[in-house]
């Protein structure tokens, strides 16, 4: 059974930083491309960043140069380091294996990030 538990969100001022964590179970982390998505109020969920099993990364244009995705396969955990946060980064952040997007409902509870101006 796949379980995804996001944590590390909170309230931060613009320009600040947060590090999100995603603890996984029920999957072989090293065999999965993992992704962080976010959903702001009234908006569709959007891809923020992804990392392959060989640690290749890609980012949404809106976060390039500010966010960094990483993984620790030994700890079954994926991270999202967020720097220079902006109010428009305010959203609920979710992690998920890319292959499970749109396949059933594997989304976790997410973690709320709120950036004040």
Protein Blocks (a to p, Z undefined) as FASTA:
>chain_A
ZZdddehiacddehiacddddddehiafklpccddddddehiacddfbdcdfkopacddf
klgokaccdddfknopacdddehiafklgccdddddfklgopajfbcebjaddddZZ
